[in-house]
Amino acid sequence: MRLYRRQTTTLRRLELVAFLALVVVTLAFFLNRPVNSLEQVLDRGELVVAMRVSPTTYFSGPDGPTGLEYELARAFADRLGVRLRVVVPNRFEGLLSMVERGRVDLGAAGITVTEARRERMRFGPPYKQVTEQVVYRMGAETRPRSMEDLNGLRLAVVPGTTHAGRLAESRSEFPDLDWVEAANEDTGALLRKVWLGELDLTVVDSTELASQQRFYPELRAAFDLSEPTDLAWAFPLRGDTSLLEEAEAFFEEIQAAGWLDQLLERHLGHVGELDYAGRVTFVRQVEGRLPEYRSLFKEAARVHGLDWRLLAAISYQESHWNPDAVSPTGVRGMMMLTEKTAAQLGISDRVDVRESIMGGAEYFMSMHARIPDRIPEPDRTWLALAAYNVGFGHLEDARRITQAQGRDPDRWMDVMEHLPLLAQEGWYRQTRFGFARGGEPVRYVQNIRSYYDLLVWLTNDDEGRPRPQRLVPLLGLMPPGL
């Protein structure tokens, strides 16, 4: 009996020791576990961000993932010293749900700040304002001008968006208002359906419409559905605010440094530069003229390490891909080279297509090489394009003026504001190279940026051939004569 009791006591002691050891291990685990949202991100070495695919937020570009929201999120992840992992839910309402439930660290998707959403999630600092707009296709029988005009028209919106919520709010005043919430569509798909005539109307943010008008020129805003509202990142409502506070510090820093404005200009600054006729004519020439010269653009691009679509965009801005083009000032050919420039490049015949394209590529790269290496892309390319148009000396004059005015001479967004000053006597008399029509290189660069975006969208990445599924309906819906 005594032996049994001793064995039982020993067993209980062992069980107690094991239990205490388990408690110690458990406490150590929880004590070492990150205690707030910021520490959790740092501990896993990864920032998980929910995004949606669109030209204004996140998409795959020629050099990989890009977009306004993507670049902002990547910069934030870099600031934290962690990787960025992007999650793209199937639906916009699913994106908001992921944020609300804490399945992602934040949502960065052009999210509009509303009071209803504030009850579900926290918001970071606003970085841009947008207006909700009712969109129709130019040429439709009736353009709606007010909510009363929407009755009887085919209207669809993306569920979970502020657009759907605003329409629902309007039903008390307009009981006959009817619409469809397209569960399996995004705003880009709905805009395309309006453009194709499969829908009469949709509702999108103003920046989204402006961006998509490059690809669907006939889309127009019928009227504004809201006052300007803020866009911001969304964070889970539950838990602490440490990651949100870090984001607030991040936005404060990039705003103070001017980087946020620069990023907005990079992605949205050239949107809307081309008018309707310009966009339509360009797309026609992609189908009609570009195939004849595509192989030469690709050859020159390979030789000089360029994206062939950038070279083609430069050529279109210069000559509309017309090898016999001549300007009143005597420049001519596909790349509109001057006699002096052609002579420097060893070109004997400026209207020879191959010589002109090869020479234009070489000349552009020579401008690019003269731009200081410290200037990052894409600003270095935009400045090189301006130099191609107005001359390197005039560009340097504009950069000096930019610096004298307390702005950054290495940023295109700052330089393009000061280039037009070269046409004003009070300014050009202070410069080394004198008068220049400084507004022209600004339009020149912004147009090329738009043409380049269109070429990326309209052509296959591998061979650069037009994408039939995009060009055929576009060309078929264009008015005759354009």
PADO-995519 format. One record per residue (C-alpha): x, y, z. Coordinates in nm, 2 decimals. Each point is the difference from the previous one (the first is absolute). Layout:
N
<node u="X" v="Y" w="Z"/>
...
# end
This chain:
482
<node u="0.00" v="0.00" w="0.00"/>
<node u="0.28" v="0.24" w="0.09"/>
<node u="0.18" v="-0.08" w="-0.32"/>
<node u="-0.32" v="0.07" w="-0.19"/>
<node u="-0.04" v="0.34" w="0.17"/>
<node u="0.36" v="0.09" w="-0.07"/>
<node u="-0.05" v="-0.09" w="-0.37"/>
<node u="-0.32" v="0.21" w="-0.02"/>
<node u="0.16" v="0.30" w="0.17"/>
<node u="0.30" v="-0.02" w="-0.24"/>
<node u="-0.24" v="-0.03" w="-0.30"/>
<node u="-0.19" v="0.30" w="0.12"/>
<node u="0.32" v="0.20" w="0.04"/>
<node u="0.10" v="-0.09" w="-0.35"/>
<node u="-0.34" v="0.10" w="-0.14"/>
<node u="0.03" v="0.33" w="0.19"/>
<node u="0.35" v="0.06" w="-0.14"/>
<node u="-0.12" v="-0.08" w="-0.35"/>
<node u="-0.30" v="0.24" w="0.04"/>
<node u="0.22" v="0.28" w="0.13"/>
<node u="0.25" v="-0.06" w="-0.29"/>
<node u="-0.30" v="0.02" w="-0.24"/>
<node u="-0.11" v="0.33" w="0.16"/>
<node u="0.35" v="0.14" w="-0.03"/>
<node u="0.02" v="-0.09" w="-0.37"/>
<node u="-0.34" v="0.14" w="-0.07"/>
<node u="0.08" v="0.32" w="0.18"/>
<node u="0.33" v="0.03" w="-0.18"/>
<node u="-0.19" v="-0.05" w="-0.33"/>
<node u="-0.25" v="0.28" w="0.07"/>
<node u="0.26" v="0.23" w="0.15"/>
<node u="0.21" v="-0.03" w="-0.31"/>
<node u="-0.30" v="0.03" w="-0.23"/>
<node u="-0.05" v="0.34" w="-0.16"/>
<node u="-0.24" v="0.20" w="0.21"/>
<node u="-0.12" v="0.25" w="-0.26"/>
<node u="-0.08" v="0.03" w="-0.37"/>
<node u="0.33" v="0.16" w="-0.09"/>
<node u="0.21" v="-0.26" w="0.18"/>
<node u="-0.20" v="-0.28" w="-0.16"/>
<node u="0.10" v="0.14" w="-0.35"/>
<node u="0.36" v="0.04" w="0.10"/>
<node u="0.01" v="-0.35" w="0.16"/>
<node u="-0.13" v="-0.17" w="-0.31"/>
<node u="0.21" v="0.22" w="-0.23"/>
<node u="-0.29" v="0.06" w="-0.23"/>
<node u="-0.26" v="0.27" w="-0.05"/>
<node u="-0.32" v="-0.15" w="-0.14"/>
<node u="-0.21" v="0.24" w="-0.21"/>
<node u="-0.34" v="-0.05" w="-0.17"/>
<node u="-0.02" v="0.17" w="-0.34"/>
<node u="-0.21" v="-0.01" w="-0.31"/>
<node u="0.12" v="0.00" w="-0.36"/>
<node u="-0.06" v="0.32" w="-0.19"/>
<node u="0.21" v="0.26" w="-0.18"/>
<node u="-0.02" v="0.23" w="0.29"/>
<node u="0.09" v="-0.24" w="0.28"/>
<node u="0.19" v="-0.32" w="-0.09"/>
<node u="0.08" v="-0.18" w="-0.33"/>
<node u="0.28" v="-0.18" w="-0.18"/>
<node u="0.21" v="0.24" w="-0.21"/>
<node u="0.29" v="-0.06" w="-0.24"/>
<node u="0.24" v="0.00" w="0.28"/>
<node u="-0.21" v="-0.20" w="0.25"/>
<node u="-0.26" v="0.10" w="0.26"/>
<node u="-0.08" v="0.37" w="0.01"/>
<node u="-0.28" v="0.25" w="0.07"/>
<node u="-0.05" v="0.28" w="0.25"/>
<node u="-0.12" v="-0.21" w="0.29"/>
<node u="0.27" v="-0.27" w="-0.07"/>
<node u="0.28" v="0.25" w="0.01"/>
<node u="-0.13" v="0.17" w="0.31"/>
<node u="-0.03" v="-0.34" w="0.18"/>
<node u="0.34" v="-0.11" w="-0.12"/>
<node u="0.16" v="0.32" w="0.13"/>
<node u="-0.18" v="-0.05" w="0.33"/>
<node u="0.13" v="-0.36" w="0.02"/>
<node u="0.35" v="0.11" w="-0.08"/>
<node u="-0.02" v="0.26" w="0.28"/>
<node u="-0.10" v="-0.28" w="0.24"/>
<node u="0.28" v="-0.22" w="-0.13"/>
<node u="-0.24" v="-0.29" w="-0.10"/>
<node u="-0.12" v="-0.16" w="-0.32"/>
<node u="-0.32" v="0.10" w="-0.17"/>
<node u="-0.26" v="-0.27" w="-0.07"/>
<node u="-0.30" v="0.11" w="-0.21"/>
<node u="-0.33" v="-0.18" w="0.03"/>
<node u="-0.27" v="0.05" w="-0.27"/>
<node u="-0.35" v="-0.12" w="0.11"/>
<node u="-0.25" v="-0.09" w="-0.27"/>
<node u="-0.24" v="0.28" w="0.10"/>
<node u="0.03" v="0.34" w="0.14"/>
<node u="-0.23" v="-0.07" w="0.28"/>
<node u="0.22" v="-0.30" w="0.08"/>
<node u="0.30" v="0.24" w="0.03"/>
<node u="-0.18" v="0.21" w="0.26"/>
<node u="-0.10" v="-0.32" w="0.19"/>
<node u="0.36" v="-0.11" w="0.01"/>
<node u="0.10" v="0.33" w="0.16"/>
<node u="-0.29" v="-0.01" w="0.24"/>
<node u="0.08" v="-0.35" w="0.12"/>
<node u="0.37" v="0.07" w="0.03"/>
<node u="0.10" v="-0.26" w="-0.27"/>
<node u="0.23" v="0.27" w="-0.15"/>
<node u="0.21" v="0.27" w="0.16"/>
<node u="-0.17" v="0.27" w="-0.21"/>
<node u="-0.20" v="0.07" w="-0.31"/>
<node u="0.14" v="0.23" w="-0.27"/>
<node u="-0.24" v="0.01" w="-0.29"/>
<node u="-0.12" v="0.35" w="-0.06"/>
<node u="-0.24" v="-0.04" w="0.30"/>
<node u="-0.24" v="0.29" w="0.05"/>
<node u="-0.03" v="0.12" w="0.36"/>
<node u="-0.37" v="0.00" w="0.12"/>
<node u="-0.16" v="0.02" w="0.34"/>
<node u="-0.16" v="-0.34" w="-0.05"/>
<node u="0.34" v="-0.15" w="-0.07"/>
<node u="0.15" v="0.17" w="0.31"/>
<node u="-0.22" v="-0.22" w="0.21"/>
<node u="0.16" v="-0.31" w="-0.16"/>
<node u="0.37" v="0.11" w="-0.03"/>
<node u="0.26" v="0.26" w="0.07"/>
<node u="0.14" v="0.23" w="-0.27"/>
<node u="0.34" v="0.14" w="-0.06"/>
<node u="0.07" v="0.36" w="-0.12"/>
<node u="-0.18" v="0.10" w="-0.32"/>
<node u="0.23" v="0.03" w="-0.30"/>
<node u="-0.24" v="0.09" w="-0.28"/>
<node u="-0.35" v="0.11" w="-0.06"/>
<node u="-0.24" v="-0.14" w="-0.26"/>
<node u="-0.35" v="0.06" w="-0.12"/>
<node u="-0.26" v="-0.27" w="-0.07"/>
<node u="-0.12" v="0.04" w="-0.36"/>
<node u="-0.28" v="-0.16" w="-0.20"/>
<node u="0.16" v="-0.12" w="-0.33"/>
<node u="-0.16" v="-0.04" w="-0.34"/>
<node u="0.12" v="-0.05" w="-0.35"/>
<node u="0.02" v="0.31" w="-0.23"/>
<node u="-0.23" v="-0.05" w="-0.29"/>
<node u="-0.27" v="-0.17" w="0.21"/>
<node u="-0.36" v="0.12" w="-0.08"/>
<node u="-0.04" v="0.17" w="0.34"/>
<node u="0.25" v="0.14" w="0.24"/>
<node u="-0.14" v="0.00" w="0.35"/>
<node u="0.05" v="0.33" w="0.18"/>
<node u="-0.16" v="-0.08" w="0.34"/>
<node u="-0.11" v="-0.29" w="0.21"/>
<node u="-0.35" v="0.03" w="-0.15"/>
<node u="0.14" v="-0.09" w="-0.34"/>
<node u="0.14" v="-0.34" w="0.12"/>
<node u="-0.34" v="-0.16" w="0.01"/>
<node u="-0.04" v="-0.27" w="-0.27"/>
<node u="0.38" v="-0.01" w="-0.09"/>
<node u="0.22" v="-0.30" w="0.05"/>
<node u="0.22" v="0.10" w="0.30"/>
<node u="0.25" v="-0.23" w="0.17"/>
<node u="0.25" v="0.05" w="0.28"/>
<node u="0.25" v="-0.21" w="0.20"/>
<node u="-0.15" v="-0.13" w="0.32"/>
<node u="0.15" v="0.12" w="0.33"/>
<node u="0.12" v="0.33" w="-0.15"/>
<node u="-0.11" v="0.35" w="0.11"/>
<node u="-0.17" v="0.02" w="-0.34"/>
<node u="-0.25" v="-0.28" w="0.09"/>
<node u="-0.05" v="0.16" w="0.34"/>
<node u="-0.07" v="0.35" w="-0.14"/>
<node u="-0.25" v="-0.14" w="-0.24"/>
<node u="-0.18" v="-0.18" w="0.28"/>
<node u="-0.01" v="0.32" w="0.20"/>
<node u="-0.15" v="0.18" w="-0.30"/>
<node u="-0.29" v="-0.25" w="-0.02"/>
<node u="-0.20" v="0.18" w="0.27"/>
<node u="-0.01" v="0.31" w="-0.22"/>
<node u="-0.02" v="-0.19" w="-0.33"/>
<node u="-0.20" v="-0.32" w="0.07"/>
<node u="-0.01" v="-0.10" w="-0.37"/>
<node u="0.38" v="-0.01" w="-0.01"/>
<node u="0.13" v="-0.34" w="-0.11"/>
<node u="0.34" v="-0.16" w="-0.04"/>
<node u="0.19" v="-0.32" w="0.00"/>
<node u="0.29" v="-0.09" w="0.23"/>
<node u="0.23" v="-0.20" w="-0.22"/>
<node u="0.16" v="-0.24" w="0.24"/>
<node u="0.26" v="-0.15" w="-0.24"/>
<node u="0.11" v="0.33" w="-0.16"/>
<node u="0.24" v="0.28" w="0.09"/>
<node u="-0.02" v="0.36" w="-0.10"/>
<node u="0.22" v="-0.05" w="-0.30"/>
<node u="-0.23" v="-0.27" w="-0.13"/>
<node u="-0.31" v="0.21" w="0.05"/>
<node u="0.16" v="0.29" w="-0.18"/>
<node u="0.08" v="-0.22" w="-0.29"/>
<node u="-0.36" v="-0.13" w="-0.01"/>
<node u="-0.13" v="0.36" w="-0.01"/>
<node u="0.24" v="0.07" w="-0.28"/>
<node u="-0.11" v="-0.30" w="-0.20"/>
<node u="-0.36" v="0.09" w="0.05"/>
<node u="-0.08" v="-0.30" w="0.22"/>
<node u="-0.09" v="0.24" w="0.28"/>
<node u="-0.13" v="0.35" w="-0.01"/>
<node u="0.17" v="0.13" w="0.32"/>
<node u="0.23" v="-0.08" w="0.29"/>
<node u="0.14" v="0.20" w="0.28"/>
<node u="0.38" v="0.03" w="0.07"/>
<node u="0.24" v="0.24" w="0.16"/>
<node u="0.13" v="0.29" w="-0.20"/>
<node u="0.36" v="-0.11" w="-0.01"/>
<node u="-0.11" v="-0.35" w="-0.13"/>
<node u="-0.21" v="0.16" w="-0.28"/>
<node u="0.29" v="0.23" w="-0.10"/>
<node u="0.24" v="-0.29" w="-0.01"/>
<node u="-0.23" v="-0.23" w="-0.20"/>
<node u="-0.09" v="0.27" w="-0.25"/>
<node u="0.34" v="-0.06" w="-0.16"/>
<node u="-0.12" v="-0.34" w="-0.10"/>
<node u="-0.37" v="0.07" w="-0.05"/>
<node u="-0.01" v="0.35" w="-0.15"/>
<node u="-0.38" v="0.03" w="-0.02"/>
<node u="-0.06" v="-0.04" w="0.37"/>
<node u="-0.12" v="0.32" w="0.17"/>
<node u="-0.12" v="0.12" w="0.34"/>
<node u="-0.37" v="0.08" w="-0.02"/>
<node u="-0.01" v="0.17" w="0.33"/>
<node u="0.16" v="-0.01" w="0.35"/>
<node u="-0.17" v="-0.22" w="0.25"/>
<node u="0.20" v="0.13" w="0.30"/>
<node u="0.21" v="0.28" w="0.13"/>
<node u="0.38" v="-0.06" w="0.01"/>
<node u="0.08" v="-0.27" w="0.26"/>
<node u="0.33" v="-0.13" w="0.14"/>
<node u="0.19" v="-0.31" w="-0.09"/>
<node u="0.20" v="-0.17" w="0.27"/>
<node u="0.14" v="-0.33" w="0.12"/>
<node u="-0.23" v="-0.22" w="0.21"/>
<node u="0.12" v="-0.18" w="0.32"/>
<node u="-0.18" v="-0.25" w="0.23"/>
<node u="-0.22" v="0.16" w="0.26"/>
<node u="0.08" v="-0.26" w="0.27"/>
<node u="0.34" v="0.00" w="0.17"/>
<node u="0.25" v="0.28" w="0.06"/>
<node u="0.10" v="0.29" w="-0.23"/>
<node u="0.38" v="-0.05" w="-0.02"/>
<node u="0.01" v="-0.09" w="-0.37"/>
<node u="-0.25" v="0.28" w="-0.08"/>
<node u="0.22" v="0.25" w="0.19"/>
<node u="0.30" v="-0.12" w="-0.20"/>
<node u="-0.20" v="0.06" w="-0.32"/>
<node u="-0.09" v="0.35" w="0.12"/>
<node u="0.37" v="0.08" w="0.05"/>
<node u="0.08" v="-0.15" w="-0.34"/>
<node u="-0.25" v="0.22" w="-0.18"/>
<node u="0.11" v="0.31" w="0.19"/>
<node u="0.36" v="-0.07" w="-0.11"/>
<node u="-0.08" v="-0.06" w="-0.37"/>
<node u="-0.23" v="0.31" w="-0.01"/>
<node u="0.27" v="0.22" w="0.16"/>
<node u="0.26" v="-0.14" w="-0.24"/>
<node u="-0.23" v="0.06" w="-0.31"/>
<node u="0.02" v="-0.37" w="-0.09"/>
<node u="-0.37" v="-0.05" w="0.03"/>
<node u="-0.07" v="0.28" w="-0.25"/>
<node u="0.27" v="-0.15" w="-0.23"/>
<node u="-0.16" v="-0.34" w="0.02"/>
<node u="-0.35" v="0.14" w="-0.08"/>
<node u="0.15" v="0.18" w="-0.30"/>
<node u="0.18" v="-0.31" w="-0.12"/>
<node u="-0.31" v="-0.21" w="-0.01"/>
<node u="-0.27" v="0.26" w="-0.06"/>
<node u="0.16" v="0.32" w="-0.13"/>
<node u="-0.01" v="-0.09" w="-0.37"/>
<node u="-0.35" v="-0.15" w="0.02"/>
<node u="-0.24" v="0.20" w="-0.21"/>
<node u="0.26" v="0.18" w="-0.20"/>
<node u="-0.12" v="-0.15" w="-0.33"/>
<node u="-0.33" v="0.12" w="-0.14"/>
<node u="-0.26" v="-0.23" w="-0.15"/>
<node u="0.11" v="0.04" w="-0.36"/>
<node u="0.36" v="-0.05" w="0.10"/>
<node u="-0.07" v="-0.33" w="0.18"/>
<node u="-0.22" v="-0.13" w="-0.28"/>
<node u="0.25" v="0.09" w="-0.28"/>
<node u="0.29" v="-0.16" w="0.20"/>
<node u="-0.18" v="-0.33" w="0.04"/>
<node u="-0.09" v="0.00" w="-0.38"/>
<node u="0.37" v="0.04" w="-0.08"/>
<node u="0.10" v="-0.28" w="0.23"/>
<node u="-0.21" v="-0.22" w="-0.22"/>
<node u="0.08" v="0.16" w="-0.33"/>
<node u="0.36" v="0.14" w="0.00"/>
<node u="0.18" v="-0.15" w="0.30"/>
<node u="0.03" v="-0.36" w="-0.14"/>
<node u="0.21" v="0.12" w="-0.29"/>
<node u="0.26" v="0.15" w="0.23"/>
<node u="-0.03" v="-0.21" w="0.31"/>
<node u="0.30" v="-0.22" w="-0.08"/>
<node u="0.22" v="0.30" w="-0.05"/>
<node u="-0.10" v="0.15" w="0.33"/>
<node u="0.07" v="-0.33" w="0.17"/>
<node u="0.34" v="-0.03" w="-0.18"/>
<node u="0.11" v="0.36" w="0.11"/>
<node u="-0.13" v="-0.07" w="0.35"/>
<node u="0.21" v="-0.31" w="0.03"/>
<node u="0.31" v="0.18" w="-0.12"/>
<node u="-0.04" v="0.29" w="0.24"/>
<node u="-0.16" v="-0.18" w="0.30"/>
<node u="-0.34" v="0.17" w="-0.03"/>
<node u="-0.36" v="-0.11" w="0.03"/>
<node u="-0.11" v="-0.01" w="-0.36"/>
<node u="-0.33" v="0.15" w="0.10"/>
<node u="0.16" v="0.31" w="0.14"/>
<node u="0.19" v="0.05" w="-0.32"/>
<node u="-0.32" v="-0.05" w="-0.20"/>
<node u="-0.18" v="0.25" w="0.22"/>
<node u="0.28" v="0.26" w="-0.07"/>
<node u="-0.03" v="-0.06" w="-0.37"/>
<node u="-0.38" v="0.03" w="0.00"/>
<node u="0.03" v="0.33" w="0.19"/>
<node u="0.25" v="0.12" w="-0.25"/>
<node u="-0.15" v="-0.11" w="-0.33"/>
<node u="-0.31" v="-0.22" w="0.06"/>
<node u="0.22" v="-0.28" w="-0.16"/>
<node u="0.01" v="0.19" w="-0.33"/>
<node u="0.35" v="-0.04" w="-0.15"/>
<node u="-0.05" v="0.30" w="-0.23"/>
<node u="-0.11" v="0.24" w="0.28"/>
<node u="0.15" v="0.34" w="-0.02"/>
<node u="-0.04" v="0.29" w="0.24"/>
<node u="0.00" v="0.37" w="-0.08"/>
<node u="0.34" v="0.02" w="0.17"/>
<node u="0.16" v="-0.26" w="-0.23"/>
<node u="0.01" v="-0.30" w="0.23"/>
<node u="-0.11" v="-0.31" w="-0.18"/>
<node u="-0.04" v="-0.38" w="0.00"/>
<node u="-0.14" v="-0.26" w="0.24"/>
<node u="0.19" v="0.16" w="0.29"/>
<node u="0.00" v="0.35" w="-0.13"/>
<node u="0.37" v="0.06" w="0.01"/>
<node u="0.16" v="0.33" w="-0.08"/>
<node u="0.28" v="0.02" w="-0.26"/>
<node u="0.25" v="0.08" w="0.26"/>
<node u="-0.10" v="-0.30" w="0.22"/>
<node u="-0.01" v="-0.23" w="-0.30"/>
<node u="0.35" v="0.10" w="-0.10"/>
<node u="0.13" v="-0.06" w="0.35"/>
<node u="-0.15" v="-0.34" w="0.00"/>
<node u="0.14" v="-0.08" w="-0.35"/>
<node u="-0.35" v="-0.02" w="-0.16"/>
<node u="0.01" v="0.08" w="-0.37"/>
<node u="-0.38" v="-0.03" w="-0.07"/>
<node u="-0.24" v="0.12" w="0.26"/>
<node u="-0.30" v="-0.15" w="-0.18"/>
<node u="0.15" v="-0.35" w="0.00"/>
<node u="-0.21" v="-0.18" w="0.26"/>
<node u="0.27" v="-0.22" w="0.14"/>
<node u="0.26" v="0.27" w="0.02"/>
<node u="-0.25" v="0.24" w="0.16"/>
<node u="-0.12" v="-0.25" w="0.27"/>
<node u="0.36" v="-0.11" w="0.08"/>
<node u="0.12" v="0.36" w="0.01"/>
<node u="-0.29" v="0.11" w="0.22"/>
<node u="0.06" v="-0.28" w="0.24"/>
<node u="0.37" v="0.09" w="0.02"/>
<node u="-0.08" v="0.37" w="0.05"/>
<node u="-0.25" v="-0.07" w="0.27"/>
<node u="0.25" v="-0.23" w="0.18"/>
<node u="0.27" v="0.28" w="-0.03"/>
<node u="-0.24" v="0.24" w="0.18"/>
<node u="-0.08" v="-0.27" w="0.26"/>
<node u="0.37" v="-0.05" w="0.06"/>
<node u="0.05" v="0.37" w="0.07"/>
<node u="-0.27" v="0.01" w="0.27"/>
<node u="0.18" v="-0.05" w="0.34"/>
<node u="0.02" v="-0.36" w="0.11"/>
<node u="-0.14" v="0.09" w="0.35"/>
<node u="-0.34" v="0.07" w="-0.15"/>
<node u="-0.22" v="-0.31" w="0.03"/>
<node u="-0.24" v="-0.14" w="-0.26"/>
<node u="-0.24" v="0.09" w="-0.13"/>
<node u="0.10" v="0.37" w="0.05"/>
<node u="0.32" v="-0.05" w="-0.18"/>
<node u="-0.18" v="-0.12" w="-0.31"/>
<node u="-0.26" v="0.29" w="0.01"/>
<node u="0.28" v="0.25" w="0.03"/>
<node u="0.19" v="-0.17" w="-0.29"/>
<node u="-0.32" v="0.03" w="-0.21"/>
<node u="-0.03" v="0.37" w="0.08"/>
<node u="0.37" v="0.04" w="-0.11"/>
<node u="-0.07" v="-0.19" w="-0.32"/>
<node u="-0.27" v="0.25" w="-0.08"/>
<node u="0.12" v="0.34" w="0.12"/>
<node u="0.38" v="-0.07" w="0.02"/>
<node u="0.22" v="-0.09" w="0.29"/>
<node u="0.11" v="0.36" w="0.06"/>
<node u="-0.35" v="0.13" w="0.04"/>
<node u="-0.08" v="-0.29" w="0.23"/>
<node u="0.29" v="0.10" w="0.22"/>
<node u="-0.12" v="0.36" w="0.00"/>
<node u="-0.34" v="-0.12" w="0.12"/>
<node u="0.16" v="-0.22" w="0.27"/>
<node u="0.21" v="0.30" w="0.12"/>
<node u="-0.32" v="0.21" w="0.02"/>
<node u="-0.17" v="-0.29" w="0.19"/>
<node u="0.28" v="-0.01" w="0.25"/>
<node u="0.01" v="0.38" w="0.04"/>
<node u="-0.37" v="-0.01" w="0.08"/>
<node u="0.06" v="-0.25" w="0.29"/>
<node u="-0.13" v="-0.30" w="-0.19"/>
<node u="0.18" v="-0.33" w="-0.09"/>
<node u="0.18" v="0.02" w="-0.34"/>
<node u="0.02" v="-0.38" w="0.00"/>
<node u="-0.38" v="-0.06" w="0.00"/>
<node u="-0.20" v="0.02" w="-0.32"/>
<node u="-0.31" v="0.13" w="0.18"/>
<node u="0.20" v="0.30" w="0.12"/>
<node u="0.19" v="0.07" w="-0.32"/>
<node u="-0.31" v="-0.02" w="-0.22"/>
<node u="-0.16" v="0.28" w="0.21"/>
<node u="0.30" v="0.23" w="-0.09"/>
<node u="0.07" v="-0.09" w="-0.36"/>
<node u="-0.27" v="0.24" w="-0.13"/>
<node u="0.19" v="0.28" w="0.17"/>
<node u="0.26" v="-0.03" w="-0.28"/>
<node u="-0.25" v="0.18" w="-0.23"/>
<node u="-0.03" v="0.30" w="0.24"/>
<node u="0.25" v="0.29" w="-0.06"/>
<node u="0.05" v="0.06" w="0.37"/>
<node u="0.12" v="-0.35" w="0.04"/>
<node u="0.18" v="-0.10" w="-0.32"/>
<node u="0.22" v="0.31" w="0.01"/>
<node u="0.15" v="-0.15" w="0.32"/>
<node u="0.08" v="-0.33" w="-0.17"/>
<node u="0.31" v="-0.12" w="-0.20"/>
<node u="-0.19" v="-0.13" w="-0.30"/>
<node u="-0.28" v="0.27" w="-0.02"/>
<node u="-0.35" v="-0.03" w="-0.13"/>
<node u="-0.18" v="-0.33" w="-0.06"/>
<node u="-0.36" v="-0.10" w="-0.03"/>
<node u="0.01" v="-0.17" w="0.33"/>
<node u="-0.36" v="-0.12" w="0.00"/>
<node u="0.07" v="-0.23" w="-0.30"/>
<node u="0.23" v="-0.24" w="0.18"/>
<node u="-0.26" v="-0.04" w="0.28"/>
<node u="-0.27" v="-0.10" w="-0.24"/>
<node u="0.25" v="-0.21" w="-0.19"/>
<node u="0.10" v="-0.21" w="0.30"/>
<node u="-0.35" v="-0.03" w="0.13"/>
<node u="-0.13" v="-0.12" w="-0.34"/>
<node u="0.27" v="-0.25" w="-0.03"/>
<node u="-0.08" v="-0.14" w="0.34"/>
<node u="-0.36" v="-0.04" w="-0.11"/>
<node u="0.10" v="-0.17" w="-0.33"/>
<node u="0.23" v="-0.23" w="0.19"/>
<node u="-0.27" v="-0.11" w="0.24"/>
<node u="-0.24" v="-0.06" w="-0.29"/>
<node u="0.26" v="-0.21" w="-0.18"/>
<node u="0.07" v="-0.21" w="0.31"/>
<node u="-0.38" v="-0.06" w="0.03"/>
<node u="-0.06" v="-0.06" w="-0.37"/>
<node u="0.29" v="-0.23" w="-0.09"/>
<node u="0.13" v="-0.34" w="0.10"/>
<node u="0.31" v="0.01" w="0.22"/>
<node u="0.19" v="-0.25" w="-0.21"/>
<node u="-0.04" v="0.09" w="-0.36"/>
<node u="-0.16" v="0.34" w="0.03"/>
<node u="-0.29" v="-0.10" w="-0.23"/>
<node u="-0.33" v="0.17" w="0.05"/>
<node u="-0.24" v="-0.19" w="0.23"/>
<node u="-0.30" v="-0.08" w="-0.22"/>
<node u="-0.25" v="-0.03" w="0.29"/>
<node u="0.08" v="0.36" w="0.09"/>
<node u="0.05" v="0.17" w="-0.33"/>
<node u="-0.28" v="-0.15" w="-0.20"/>
<node u="-0.29" v="0.12" w="0.21"/>
<node u="0.17" v="0.33" w="0.06"/>
<node u="0.04" v="0.06" w="-0.37"/>
<node u="-0.34" v="-0.12" w="-0.08"/>
<node u="-0.16" v="0.25" w="0.24"/>
<node u="0.19" v="0.30" w="-0.12"/>
<node u="-0.18" v="0.27" w="-0.20"/>
<node u="0.09" v="0.00" w="-0.37"/>
<node u="0.26" v="0.25" w="-0.11"/>
<node u="0.21" v="0.00" w="0.32"/>
# end
